[in-house]
Amino acid sequence: MNILINFATLKAGGGQNVGLNFLQFVLKNNFKNYNFHFVVAKDSALEQYLLLNQVKNFTSVPQNPLKRIIFEIFKGEKIIKKHRIDIIYTYFGLGIYPREIPQIIGSADSNLYFPELDFWQEYKGIKKLKRVIVDKYRIWGLKRATGIVFENEAMEKRCHQIYNIKDTIYIKPSINFNFPYKNYQLPHNVNTSVPKGLFLCGWQRNKNIFAIPEIAAKLKEFKQPFHFILTAPNDNSTDQRIFEDLCREHNVIEMISVIGGINKEELASIYEQIDYVFLLSKLESFSNNIIEAWYFKKPLIISKEEWSKSICENAAYYVDRNSPYDIACAIVQLESNDKLKSELIGNGQSTLRKYPTIEERTLQEIDFIQKIYEKN
């Protein structure tokens, strides 16, 4: 079987790391029944890895989404014919290739499966219209796909209910924990004796970052010492200016540090120096923050939502993401209850053991590709 593995949408971040895990495993193992051809974004880490390892069987496409789609429309059929492709597996998104070729896609756009939530409510006018149009395109892609891979069981169930799509599979994510270690020094204004909570994200409104100053203010009222670490960039963006205004408004500047982005090799050092991990998203397909909190034995404080309960079960402390008071109360309770913290950490460790290795996950993906190919 000739398989086109389409990594074209993976240009940075966690998705690219997942793609690299798949790529490295496939290249290190001899699959006698499969021939792979890879499509990667130009100048991505995936392309660099292929070049470094002198792999020839790949095609580079533009990073710009519109240019990539144009490339697929006008040159996709040529790639299919040249390499005699039998089936396509596109990581996260749909490639515009000939419809007669079965195409499996990975889906991580959680808002498509929870239409009752206005995911883009903080956007107005043209900005919101653009996002709605992109969502319509993604829904079209779901219906056009031959099979869909999910990392969240609640999303898979919703897909069946809303779109009546049945050829799906739920495969738990795997994470490579072989972190190269580099020491990271927190800012000098961070009191090492004070409990610290980590928001490992940028200026992403979905993560509820603008609630941090009010949560800090509530903790101040409760006389609970605490310090928030946010890894958003110091880029003087509109969002950063709004965030800083909120910090001044609530008089909590000394309780919050915006430290900028960190490198993967600094992750372990960061986790060693904090006490809690926060994930207050409205929606997520999955997040490395969850598995990392479990792995590094830190209590996870997370939004009380359908998607999060599907993933975490009893391995997180659930809060109302829209209530700074509720979130602050959760911190106070955890700080006064070591037994509860230990239970959360233990549950996280137990849950983590249920997740597949990179090898196990990749083999599940390949088995699903085989199943869809035989069915079509």
C-alpha angles and dihedrals in degrees: 000000000000111000127192109209105200113203093159095122094051107095105141145346131032096335090060091051090053089051091050091052090054093044095049093049094048093049093048094051129064109231102189096189097047135065114194130206117185130211114198138174114260114259092009123135087252092058091046091051092051092048093047091052092045093239111167104186100086142093125212120217132187118279093222106096095222093047089047092053091049089050091051093048095050103030104022095088090052091055091049093051096041093054096032091234116200099183140004129220111194117191108224110343138022129285115217096235129141110299094226088071111080111241127198117197136193114230123205101152097113096182090068089069099046103053091160088073119074095224093179098044092123091059124079139194118343093000092058093042091055092053093047090051091050090051090052088052091050092050089051087052092052092054092046094051122099093213137003131214118208132191092195122061094205090057092050091052091047090050090057092048100043104032101022090230111154107174096086139121134202112220118176114231122251125212129206105231096185091114116179104228125236122165116244121200115212116222116282092244091066109100105223092206093058122087111257132206125201128218101187099195145085129246091310112151091199087068090062093237093156089066092065097086092051092046088052090050091053090050089050089054089050090049089236111149111225142148127207121213116201120185096204116131122263091234102137088239122161089259092052091050091050090049093050091048089054091050090053092044092055093038094234103121091124091056098057134062125189102201103176128235120327132209123246091248089059095054097089091050091050092050091049090059100048133070106204138030119215127203108170098163124151089219137002135170089205136319132210086220088075098053092039091053089053094044095049091043098242124144110253118221108196142169115275096238139131093254094051096046089051090058106032106031104173096348098090142050108243123216139175100260090205094056117075087184092058092047093049090049089053091055092048092049094049092047090055097043116061091171091059091049091050091050092052092048092047092048089050091053091049092048092048091059089062092063121097126246118245088260094051093048094048092050090051089053093049091048089053091049089053091048094051092045092053091047093052 
